Amino acid sequence: MRSVSYEPYPAILLPDGSGTTPVINNEIVFSFDEVYAQNNRQQWVKVNTTDLFDPMPDPYTGSIIRSLVKDGKSSITEGSKKHKILKYLNPSRKIAVDKEDIKEMHTWLKKKLIVQQLDTIKINISRVTIYTSPQSGKLIRKTIDDKKIILLN
């Protein structure tokens, strides 16, 4: 089907979306983002993202974190096919993110960090990759591939 308006029925619902987890060199590879903030002793501690982004559902936290890493820059460029489709489906939806949106998000994050008794100056977003054995399901190794400090000003 080539229509954006229709979804084939019955749809197949999978527990973790439609993608598959790659197996590379006999290792299952899975990447995700972790958010850290400093406590009152200036130590980096893992932030509970469920509480940080509440009331947003957990499945949305990954995209929100990735948009923070990109400083709000969207991969959807004006005039692109994806932009035209989104505008057609919801003409009133704001697609581009501006400085006011980023400032509003930073203010909101600061309030949520205060509730968790964490510093509100900056957060650290780390891209973590875990490698597990497909046979035993045991962790082989864990790497931090990328770290970015976001100043909440």
CYANA upper distance limits for C-alpha pairs under 8 A (distance plus 0.5 A):
  1 MET  CA      8 PRO  CA      8.26
  7 GLU  CA     11 ALA  CA      8.06
 13 LEU  CA     17 GLY  CA      7.81
 13 LEU  CA     18 SER  CA      8.26
 14 LEU  CA     18 SER  CA      6.78
 21 THR  CA     28 ILE  CA      7.25
 21 THR  CA     29 VAL  CA      7.10
 21 THR  CA     30 PHE  CA      7.13
 22 PRO  CA     28 ILE  CA      6.46
 22 PRO  CA     29 VAL  CA      6.32
 22 PRO  CA     30 PHE  CA      8.19
 23 VAL  CA     27 GLU  CA      5.73
 23 VAL  CA     28 ILE  CA      4.97
 23 VAL  CA     29 VAL  CA      6.66
 23 VAL  CA    134 PRO  CA      8.49
 24 ILE  CA     28 ILE  CA      6.96
 24 ILE  CA     29 VAL  CA      7.43
 26 ASN  CA    133 SER  CA      7.49
 26 ASN  CA    134 PRO  CA      7.51
 27 GLU  CA    131 TYR  CA      6.27
 27 GLU  CA    132 THR  CA      5.99
 27 GLU  CA    133 SER  CA      5.69
 27 GLU  CA    134 PRO  CA      6.76
 28 ILE  CA    130 ILE  CA      8.50
 28 ILE  CA    131 TYR  CA      5.97
 28 ILE  CA    132 THR  CA      5.60
 28 ILE  CA    133 SER  CA      6.67
 28 ILE  CA    134 PRO  CA      6.56
 29 VAL  CA    129 THR  CA      7.32
 29 VAL  CA    130 ILE  CA      6.42
 29 VAL  CA    131 TYR  CA      5.33
 29 VAL  CA    132 THR  CA      7.29
 30 PHE  CA    129 THR  CA      6.08
 30 PHE  CA    130 ILE  CA      5.91
 30 PHE  CA    131 TYR  CA      7.15
 31 SER  CA    127 ARG  CA      7.43
 31 SER  CA    128 VAL  CA      6.02
 31 SER  CA    129 THR  CA      4.71
 31 SER  CA    130 ILE  CA      6.86
 32 PHE  CA     62 GLY  CA      8.09
 32 PHE  CA    127 ARG  CA      6.36
 32 PHE  CA    128 VAL  CA      5.94
 32 PHE  CA    129 THR  CA      7.05
 33 ASP  CA     62 GLY  CA      7.44
 33 ASP  CA     65 ILE  CA      7.81
 33 ASP  CA    125 ILE  CA      7.11
 33 ASP  CA    126 SER  CA      6.08
 33 ASP  CA    127 ARG  CA      5.07
 33 ASP  CA    128 VAL  CA      6.38
 34 GLU  CA     46 LYS  CA      7.63
 34 GLU  CA     47 VAL  CA      8.23
 34 GLU  CA    125 ILE  CA      6.26
 34 GLU  CA    126 SER  CA      5.78
 34 GLU  CA    127 ARG  CA      7.04
 34 GLU  CA    128 VAL  CA      7.58
 35 VAL  CA     46 LYS  CA      6.45
 35 VAL  CA     47 VAL  CA      6.00
 35 VAL  CA     48 ASN  CA      8.43
 35 VAL  CA     49 THR  CA      7.68
 35 VAL  CA    123 ILE  CA      7.32
 35 VAL  CA    124 ASN  CA      6.23
 35 VAL  CA    125 ILE  CA      5.14
 35 VAL  CA    126 SER  CA      6.96
 36 TYR  CA     44 TRP  CA      6.40
 36 TYR  CA     45 VAL  CA      5.78
 36 TYR  CA     46 LYS  CA      4.91
 36 TYR  CA     47 VAL  CA      5.69
 36 TYR  CA    123 ILE  CA      6.19
 36 TYR  CA    124 ASN  CA      5.41
 36 TYR  CA    125 ILE  CA      6.83
 36 TYR  CA    126 SER  CA      8.42
 37 ALA  CA     43 GLN  CA      8.46
 37 ALA  CA     44 TRP  CA      5.84
 37 ALA  CA     45 VAL  CA      6.12
 37 ALA  CA     46 LYS  CA      7.14
 37 ALA  CA     47 VAL  CA      6.92
 37 ALA  CA    118 LEU  CA      6.75
 37 ALA  CA    119 ASP  CA      6.85
 37 ALA  CA    120 THR  CA      8.34
 37 ALA  CA    122 LYS  CA      7.25
 37 ALA  CA    123 ILE  CA      5.29
 37 ALA  CA    124 ASN  CA      6.70
 38 GLN  CA     42 GLN  CA      5.53
 38 GLN  CA     43 GLN  CA      5.59
 38 GLN  CA     44 TRP  CA      4.90
 38 GLN  CA     45 VAL  CA      6.48
 38 GLN  CA    118 LEU  CA      6.29
 38 GLN  CA    119 ASP  CA      5.78
 38 GLN  CA    122 LYS  CA      8.45
 38 GLN  CA    123 ILE  CA      8.06
 39 ASN  CA     43 GLN  CA      6.06
 39 ASN  CA     44 TRP  CA      7.04
 39 ASN  CA     45 VAL  CA      7.21
 39 ASN  CA    117 GLN  CA      7.42
 39 ASN  CA    118 LEU  CA      5.27
 39 ASN  CA    119 ASP  CA      6.34
 40 ASN  CA    117 GLN  CA      8.23
 40 ASN  CA    118 LEU  CA      7.25
 40 ASN  CA    119 ASP  CA      7.40
 47 VAL  CA     52 LEU  CA      7.79
 48 ASN  CA     52 LEU  CA      6.63
 49 THR  CA     53 PHE  CA      6.39
 49 THR  CA     61 THR  CA      7.76
 50 THR  CA     54 ASP  CA      6.37
 50 THR  CA     57 PRO  CA      8.31
 50 THR  CA     58 ASP  CA      6.68
 50 THR  CA     61 THR  CA      8.44
 51 ASP  CA     55 PRO  CA      8.46
 51 ASP  CA    112 LYS  CA      8.09
 52 LEU  CA    109 LEU  CA      7.55
 52 LEU  CA    112 LYS  CA      5.98
 52 LEU  CA    113 LEU  CA      7.36
 53 PHE  CA     57 PRO  CA      8.35
 53 PHE  CA     58 ASP  CA      8.45
 53 PHE  CA     61 THR  CA      7.34
 53 PHE  CA    109 LEU  CA      8.49
 53 PHE  CA    112 LYS  CA      8.27
 56 MET  CA     60 TYR  CA      7.33
 56 MET  CA     61 THR  CA      8.02
 57 PRO  CA     61 THR  CA      7.76
 58 ASP  CA     62 GLY  CA      8.45
 60 TYR  CA     64 ILE  CA      6.92
 61 THR  CA     65 ILE  CA      6.55
 62 GLY  CA     66 ARG  CA      6.70
 63 SER  CA     67 SER  CA      6.62
 64 ILE  CA     68 LEU  CA      6.84
 65 ILE  CA     69 VAL  CA      6.92
 65 ILE  CA    125 ILE  CA      8.19
 66 ARG  CA     70 LYS  CA      6.85
 67 SER  CA     71 ASP  CA      6.74
 67 SER  CA     72 GLY  CA      5.55
 67 SER  CA     73 LYS  CA      7.40
 67 SER  CA     74 SER  CA      7.93
 68 LEU  CA     72 GLY  CA      6.25
 68 LEU  CA    150 ILE  CA      8.19
 69 VAL  CA    125 ILE  CA      7.84
 69 VAL  CA    148 LYS  CA      7.41
 69 VAL  CA    150 ILE  CA      7.92
 70 LYS  CA     74 SER  CA      8.21
 71 ASP  CA    102 ILE  CA      8.09
 72 GLY  CA     97 VAL  CA      6.39
 72 GLY  CA     98 ASP  CA      8.07
 72 GLY  CA    102 ILE  CA      7.09
 73 LYS  CA     96 ALA  CA      8.38
 73 LYS  CA     97 VAL  CA      7.28
 74 SER  CA     96 ALA  CA      7.15
 74 SER  CA     97 VAL  CA      7.65
 76 ILE  CA     80 SER  CA      7.44
 76 ILE  CA     82 LYS  CA      7.08
 76 ILE  CA     83 HIS  CA      6.48
 76 ILE  CA     95 ILE  CA      8.37
 76 ILE  CA     96 ALA  CA      8.48
 77 THR  CA     83 HIS  CA      7.04
 78 GLU  CA     83 HIS  CA      6.43
 78 GLU  CA     84 LYS  CA      8.49
 79 GLY  CA     83 HIS  CA      6.48
 79 GLY  CA     84 LYS  CA      6.80
 80 SER  CA     84 LYS  CA      6.79
 81 LYS  CA     85 ILE  CA      6.74
 82 LYS  CA     86 LEU  CA      6.68
 83 HIS  CA     87 LYS  CA      6.60
 83 HIS  CA     95 ILE  CA      8.23
 84 LYS  CA     88 TYR  CA      6.54
 85 ILE  CA     89 LEU  CA      6.65
 86 LEU  CA     90 ASN  CA      6.55
 86 LEU  CA     91 PRO  CA      8.04
 87 LYS  CA     91 PRO  CA      5.12
 87 LYS  CA     92 SER  CA      8.06
 87 LYS  CA     93 ARG  CA      7.52
 97 VAL  CA    101 ASP  CA      6.54
 97 VAL  CA    102 ILE  CA      7.83
 98 ASP  CA    102 ILE  CA      7.10
 99 LYS  CA    103 LYS  CA      6.62
100 GLU  CA    104 GLU  CA      6.56
101 ASP  CA    105 MET  CA      6.68
102 ILE  CA    106 HIS  CA      6.67
103 LYS  CA    107 THR  CA      6.72
103 LYS  CA    153 ASN  CA      7.99
104 GLU  CA    108 TRP  CA      6.70
105 MET  CA    109 LEU  CA      6.60
106 HIS  CA    110 LYS  CA      6.65
106 HIS  CA    152 LEU  CA      5.76
106 HIS  CA    153 ASN  CA      7.42
107 THR  CA    111 LYS  CA      7.00
107 THR  CA    152 LEU  CA      8.02
108 TRP  CA    112 LYS  CA      6.96
109 LEU  CA    113 LEU  CA      6.62
109 LEU  CA    120 THR  CA      8.47
110 LYS  CA    114 ILE  CA      6.73
110 LYS  CA    120 THR  CA      5.57
110 LYS  CA    121 ILE  CA      8.42
110 LYS  CA    152 LEU  CA      7.79
111 LYS  CA    115 VAL  CA      7.11
112 LYS  CA    116 GLN  CA      7.25
113 LEU  CA    117 GLN  CA      6.74
113 LEU  CA    118 LEU  CA      5.70
113 LEU  CA    119 ASP  CA      7.25
113 LEU  CA    120 THR  CA      6.67
114 ILE  CA    118 LEU  CA      6.10
114 ILE  CA    119 ASP  CA      7.55
114 ILE  CA    120 THR  CA      7.41
120 THR  CA    152 LEU  CA      7.30
121 ILE  CA    151 LEU  CA      6.55
121 ILE  CA    152 LEU  CA      5.91
121 ILE  CA    153 ASN  CA      7.46
122 LYS  CA    149 ILE  CA      7.09
122 LYS  CA    150 ILE  CA      5.95
122 LYS  CA    151 LEU  CA      4.89
122 LYS  CA    152 LEU  CA      5.83
123 ILE  CA    149 ILE  CA      6.21
123 ILE  CA    150 ILE  CA      5.79
123 ILE  CA    151 LEU  CA      7.20
123 ILE  CA    152 LEU  CA      8.01
124 ASN  CA    147 LYS  CA      7.20
124 ASN  CA    148 LYS  CA      6.15
124 ASN  CA    149 ILE  CA      4.99
124 ASN  CA    150 ILE  CA      6.74
125 ILE  CA    147 LYS  CA      6.16
125 ILE  CA    148 LYS  CA      5.76
125 ILE  CA    149 ILE  CA      6.90
125 ILE  CA    150 ILE  CA      8.05
126 SER  CA    144 ILE  CA      7.03
126 SER  CA    145 ASP  CA      7.86
126 SER  CA    146 ASP  CA      6.06
126 SER  CA    147 LYS  CA      4.82
126 SER  CA    148 LYS  CA      6.95
127 ARG  CA    144 ILE  CA      6.28
127 ARG  CA    145 ASP  CA      5.97
127 ARG  CA    146 ASP  CA      5.54
127 ARG  CA    147 LYS  CA      6.90
128 VAL  CA    142 LYS  CA      7.59
128 VAL  CA    143 THR  CA      6.25
128 VAL  CA    144 ILE  CA      5.03
128 VAL  CA    145 ASP  CA      6.42
128 VAL  CA    146 ASP  CA      7.98
129 THR  CA    142 LYS  CA      6.29
129 THR  CA    143 THR  CA      5.78
129 THR  CA    144 ILE  CA      6.85
129 THR  CA    145 ASP  CA      7.41
130 ILE  CA    139 LEU  CA      7.70
130 ILE  CA    140 ILE  CA      8.20
130 ILE  CA    141 ARG  CA      6.53
130 ILE  CA    142 LYS  CA      4.94
130 ILE  CA    143 THR  CA      6.92
131 TYR  CA    139 LEU  CA      6.57
131 TYR  CA    140 ILE  CA      5.92
131 TYR  CA    141 ARG  CA      5.88
131 TYR  CA    142 LYS  CA      6.77
132 THR  CA    137 GLY  CA      6.27
132 THR  CA    138 LYS  CA      5.92
132 THR  CA    139 LEU  CA      4.88
132 THR  CA    140 ILE  CA      5.54
132 THR  CA    141 ARG  CA      7.65
133 SER  CA    137 GLY  CA      5.45
133 SER  CA    138 LYS  CA      6.05
133 SER  CA    139 LEU  CA      7.10
133 SER  CA    140 ILE  CA      7.02
